[in-house]
Amino acid sequence: MDQTLSSSSAVLLIGHGTRRAAGVAEFQNLAHQLQQVLPDRTCLSAFLELVDPGIPQALEILRQQGFRHITALPALLMAAGHIKNDIPALLHNFQAEHPDVQITFGADLGIHPNLLQVARERIESIEADFGLGYDRRDTLLMVIGRGGSDPDANSNISKITRILWEGMGFGWAETAYTAVALPLMADALERTHRLGFKQTIVFPYLLFTGRLIEQVQATVADYQSRHPDVRALMAPYLNAHPLIVATFVERLAEAERGAAHMNCQFCPYRTPIVGREDWQGAPQTAD
């Protein structure tokens, strides 16, 4: 990382935002950890929606502090609509209004070995609850993604499932989503129940607590109540972890040396993708 740029450039960590105070606190904790490993940088947090400060507000705070180079890092797992449309549009609009400010946008966390290691730790942390005789080969792993309309982001969750399945040796694994994308987790649990596994681990591949985590918890509890012959447990979500902080530092370095790239080969806004052909060339707007 260029030391001249580092000393004069602020870091803006952008979260999605949630009405749950616990989720905001978890995000702020991660932001604090990032600031600790970047003691010579000014780091500020912002939110896309629901929580203040919003992105334009935070950018203005940094501009008033004298920063003319700002590196914006999205605290989001996958590059979908928020990273491909909403956040870039807000950053572009601010920079257009303040041409003296240069904003660099970092990549999503994506599929990264660090995050896969955290996922493994979260899954392993719940396995002892199954007691003696537990065997992964007799256990089904279900990885839950947020779900959205972007097929590239959805497919990345499936890839994560596959890596965890093969790497950890579960008897079977499935991918499901909280909304929009199929299969939804309640339907997926019912379908996989027919496979006959007596143990199921549901792992929400989500960063922080909030409405979606509550939804996963409720769905697992409902499934368990209807199928007392099966033991279903929810593993902890990702949350703050030194390896996640290290990944943000890596994304920061990539952005500031001009090497932050998204998977444009499968971006429906750039190239025709099956079922999303009408997205190609659609304008970026902040909803």
C-alpha positions as CSV (number, residue, x, y, z in Angstrom):
1,M,0.0,0.0,0.0
2,D,1.4,3.4,-1.0
3,Q,2.4,5.2,2.2
4,T,1.7,8.7,0.9
5,L,-1.8,7.7,-0.1
6,S,-2.3,5.8,3.1
7,S,-1.5,8.8,5.3
8,S,-3.8,11.2,3.4
9,S,-6.7,8.8,2.6
10,A,-9.6,8.0,4.9
11,V,-11.3,4.7,5.1
12,L,-15.1,4.5,5.0
13,L,-16.6,1.1,6.1
14,I,-20.1,0.7,4.7
15,G,-22.6,-1.6,6.4
16,H,-26.1,-2.5,5.2
17,G,-27.9,-1.2,8.3
18,T,-30.5,-2.9,10.5
19,R,-33.2,-1.8,13.0
20,R,-31.8,-4.3,15.5
21,A,-29.5,-2.5,18.0
22,A,-27.5,-5.7,18.5
23,G,-26.7,-5.9,14.8
24,V,-25.5,-2.3,14.7
25,A,-23.3,-2.9,17.8
26,E,-21.7,-5.9,16.1
27,F,-20.9,-3.9,13.0
28,Q,-19.4,-1.1,15.1
29,N,-17.3,-3.7,17.0
30,L,-15.9,-4.9,13.7
31,A,-15.3,-1.3,12.6
32,H,-13.4,-0.7,15.9
33,Q,-11.3,-3.8,15.3
34,L,-10.4,-2.5,11.8
35,Q,-9.4,0.9,13.2
36,Q,-7.2,-0.9,15.7
37,V,-5.2,-2.7,13.0
38,L,-5.0,0.6,11.0
39,P,-3.8,3.0,13.7
40,D,-2.4,5.5,11.3
41,R,-5.6,5.8,9.3
42,T,-8.9,7.6,9.9
43,C,-11.7,5.1,9.7
44,L,-15.4,6.0,9.7
45,S,-18.5,3.9,9.5
46,A,-21.6,4.5,7.4
47,F,-24.8,2.6,6.5
48,L,-26.7,2.1,3.3
49,E,-30.0,2.3,5.0
50,L,-31.9,2.3,8.3
51,V,-29.0,3.7,10.4
52,D,-27.2,7.0,10.6
53,P,-24.9,8.2,9.3
54,G,-25.8,7.4,5.7
55,I,-23.1,7.3,3.1
56,P,-23.5,10.9,1.8
57,Q,-23.4,12.1,5.4
58,A,-20.3,10.2,6.3
59,L,-18.5,11.3,3.1
60,E,-19.3,14.9,4.0
61,I,-17.9,14.4,7.5
62,L,-14.6,13.2,6.0
63,R,-14.5,16.0,3.5
64,Q,-15.0,18.6,6.2
65,Q,-12.1,16.9,8.1
66,G,-10.0,17.7,5.0
67,F,-9.7,14.3,3.4
68,R,-9.6,14.4,-0.4
69,H,-9.0,10.7,-0.9
70,I,-11.5,8.2,0.5
71,T,-11.5,4.5,0.1
72,A,-14.9,3.0,0.6
73,L,-15.1,-0.6,1.7
74,P,-18.4,-2.5,1.6
75,A,-19.0,-4.7,4.6
76,L,-21.0,-7.0,2.4
77,L,-20.4,-10.6,1.6
78,M,-21.3,-10.7,-2.0
79,A,-21.5,-8.3,-5.0
80,A,-25.2,-8.0,-5.8
81,G,-27.4,-5.0,-6.3
82,H,-26.1,-3.0,-3.4
83,I,-22.5,-3.2,-4.6
84,K,-23.3,-3.1,-8.3
85,N,-25.9,-0.3,-8.2
86,D,-26.9,1.4,-4.9
87,I,-23.5,2.2,-3.3
88,P,-21.6,3.1,-6.5
89,A,-24.5,5.5,-7.4
90,L,-24.2,7.3,-4.1
91,L,-20.4,7.5,-4.3
92,H,-20.6,8.8,-7.9
93,N,-23.2,11.4,-7.0
94,F,-21.1,12.7,-4.1
95,Q,-18.0,12.8,-6.1
96,A,-19.8,14.7,-8.9
97,E,-21.0,17.3,-6.4
98,H,-17.5,17.5,-4.9
99,P,-14.9,17.0,-7.7
100,D,-12.1,17.8,-5.3
101,V,-12.8,14.5,-3.6
102,Q,-11.5,11.2,-5.1
103,I,-13.4,8.1,-3.9
104,T,-12.0,4.6,-4.5
105,F,-14.5,1.7,-4.1
106,G,-13.3,-1.6,-2.8
107,A,-14.6,-5.1,-3.6
108,D,-17.0,-7.2,-1.6
109,L,-15.6,-9.8,0.8
110,G,-16.5,-12.5,-1.7
111,I,-15.4,-16.1,-1.6
112,H,-12.2,-15.9,0.4
113,P,-10.1,-18.6,2.3
114,N,-10.3,-16.5,5.4
115,L,-14.0,-16.4,5.5
116,L,-14.2,-20.1,4.8
117,Q,-12.0,-20.8,7.8
118,V,-14.3,-18.6,10.0
119,A,-17.2,-20.6,8.6
120,R,-15.5,-23.8,9.5
121,E,-14.9,-22.6,13.1
122,R,-18.5,-21.5,13.5
123,I,-19.8,-24.9,12.3
124,E,-17.3,-26.8,14.5
125,S,-18.4,-24.8,17.5
126,I,-21.9,-26.3,17.5
127,E,-20.9,-29.9,16.8
128,A,-20.2,-30.8,20.4
129,D,-23.9,-30.3,21.2
130,F,-24.7,-33.5,19.3
131,G,-22.9,-35.5,22.0
132,L,-21.2,-38.8,21.9
133,G,-21.3,-40.8,18.7
134,Y,-21.6,-37.8,16.5
135,D,-20.3,-38.3,13.0
136,R,-20.2,-35.8,10.2
137,R,-20.8,-38.5,7.7
138,D,-24.3,-39.0,9.2
139,T,-25.0,-35.2,9.2
140,L,-26.5,-32.9,6.7
141,L,-25.1,-29.3,6.4
142,M,-27.3,-26.6,5.1
143,V,-25.7,-23.2,4.3
144,I,-28.1,-20.3,4.2
145,G,-27.4,-17.2,2.1
146,R,-29.3,-13.9,2.1
147,G,-30.7,-14.5,-1.4
148,G,-31.5,-12.0,-4.1
149,S,-32.1,-11.5,-7.8
150,D,-28.5,-11.6,-8.8
151,P,-27.7,-15.1,-10.0
152,D,-23.9,-14.6,-9.6
153,A,-24.2,-13.7,-5.9
154,N,-26.6,-16.6,-5.3
155,S,-24.3,-19.1,-7.0
156,N,-21.4,-18.0,-4.8
157,I,-23.3,-19.3,-1.8
158,S,-23.6,-22.7,-3.6
159,K,-19.8,-22.7,-4.1
160,I,-19.2,-22.0,-0.5
161,T,-21.5,-24.9,0.4
162,R,-19.6,-27.2,-1.9
163,I,-16.2,-26.2,-0.4
164,L,-17.4,-26.7,3.1
165,W,-19.1,-30.0,2.2
166,E,-16.0,-31.5,0.6
167,G,-13.5,-29.9,3.0
168,M,-15.3,-31.0,6.2
169,G,-16.7,-34.3,5.1
170,F,-20.4,-34.0,5.8
171,G,-22.7,-36.8,4.6
172,W,-24.7,-34.3,2.5
173,A,-25.0,-30.5,2.0
174,E,-27.6,-28.1,0.6
175,T,-27.8,-24.4,-0.1
176,A,-30.9,-22.4,0.7
177,Y,-31.8,-18.7,1.0
178,T,-33.8,-16.4,3.3
179,A,-35.7,-14.7,0.5
180,V,-36.1,-14.2,-3.3
181,A,-33.8,-17.0,-4.5
182,L,-34.9,-20.7,-4.4
183,P,-35.0,-22.9,-2.5
184,L,-36.1,-21.0,0.5
185,M,-34.8,-22.5,3.7
186,A,-38.1,-23.9,5.1
187,D,-38.8,-25.7,1.8
188,A,-35.2,-27.0,1.6
189,L,-35.3,-28.4,5.1
190,E,-38.5,-30.3,4.3
191,R,-37.1,-31.7,1.1
192,T,-33.8,-32.8,2.6
193,H,-35.7,-34.4,5.5
194,R,-36.6,-37.1,3.1
195,L,-32.9,-38.1,2.8
196,G,-33.1,-39.6,6.3
197,F,-30.3,-37.7,8.1
198,K,-30.9,-37.6,11.8
199,Q,-28.6,-34.6,12.4
200,T,-28.8,-31.3,10.6
201,I,-26.5,-28.2,11.0
202,V,-27.9,-25.0,9.6
203,F,-25.2,-22.4,9.0
204,P,-26.3,-18.9,8.2
205,Y,-23.6,-17.4,5.9
206,L,-24.4,-13.9,7.2
207,L,-22.2,-11.3,8.8
208,F,-24.2,-9.8,11.7
209,T,-27.4,-10.5,13.7
210,G,-30.6,-8.9,12.6
211,R,-34.0,-9.8,11.1
212,L,-32.5,-12.5,8.9
213,I,-30.8,-14.3,11.7
214,E,-34.1,-14.2,13.7
215,Q,-35.8,-15.7,10.6
216,V,-33.3,-18.5,10.4
217,Q,-33.6,-19.3,14.1
218,A,-37.4,-19.4,13.8
219,T,-37.3,-21.6,10.8
220,V,-35.0,-24.1,12.4
221,A,-37.1,-24.2,15.6
222,D,-40.2,-24.8,13.5
223,Y,-38.6,-27.6,11.6
224,Q,-37.4,-29.2,14.8
225,S,-40.8,-29.0,16.4
226,R,-42.4,-30.8,13.4
227,H,-39.6,-33.4,13.2
228,P,-38.6,-34.5,16.7
229,D,-36.9,-37.5,15.2
230,V,-34.2,-35.2,13.8
231,R,-31.7,-33.0,15.8
232,A,-31.4,-29.7,14.0
233,L,-29.0,-27.1,15.3
234,M,-28.1,-23.6,14.0
235,A,-24.4,-22.7,13.9
236,P,-23.3,-19.2,14.8
237,Y,-23.2,-16.7,11.9
238,L,-19.8,-15.2,10.9
239,N,-19.7,-12.0,13.0
240,A,-16.4,-10.2,13.8
241,H,-13.3,-12.3,13.7
242,P,-9.6,-11.5,13.2
243,L,-9.6,-13.3,9.8
244,I,-12.5,-11.1,8.6
245,V,-10.7,-8.0,9.7
246,A,-7.6,-9.2,7.9
247,T,-9.7,-9.7,4.7
248,F,-10.9,-6.1,4.9
249,V,-7.3,-5.0,5.2
250,E,-6.5,-7.0,2.1
251,R,-9.5,-5.5,0.2
252,L,-8.2,-2.0,1.3
253,A,-4.8,-2.7,-0.1
254,E,-6.2,-4.1,-3.4
255,A,-8.4,-1.0,-3.8
256,E,-5.6,1.5,-3.2
257,R,-3.3,-0.2,-5.7
258,G,-6.1,-0.3,-8.3
259,A,-6.6,-4.1,-8.1
260,A,-10.1,-4.3,-6.7
261,H,-12.1,-6.3,-9.2
262,M,-15.6,-7.8,-9.3
263,N,-16.7,-10.9,-11.3
264,C,-17.6,-8.9,-14.4
265,Q,-17.7,-12.1,-16.5
266,F,-21.0,-13.0,-14.8
267,C,-22.3,-9.5,-14.1
268,P,-25.8,-9.3,-15.8
269,Y,-25.3,-5.5,-16.1
270,R,-22.4,-6.0,-18.4
271,T,-23.1,-9.2,-20.3
272,P,-26.2,-11.2,-21.2
273,I,-26.9,-13.8,-18.5
274,V,-29.5,-16.5,-18.9
275,G,-32.8,-15.2,-17.5
276,R,-31.4,-11.7,-16.9
277,E,-30.8,-10.5,-20.4
278,D,-32.8,-7.4,-19.9
279,W,-30.5,-6.2,-17.1
280,Q,-27.6,-5.5,-19.5
281,G,-26.7,-1.8,-19.7
282,A,-29.3,-0.9,-17.0
283,P,-28.4,2.4,-15.4
284,Q,-27.0,2.5,-11.9
285,T,-29.4,4.0,-9.4
286,A,-29.5,4.3,-5.6
287,D,-32.9,2.9,-4.5
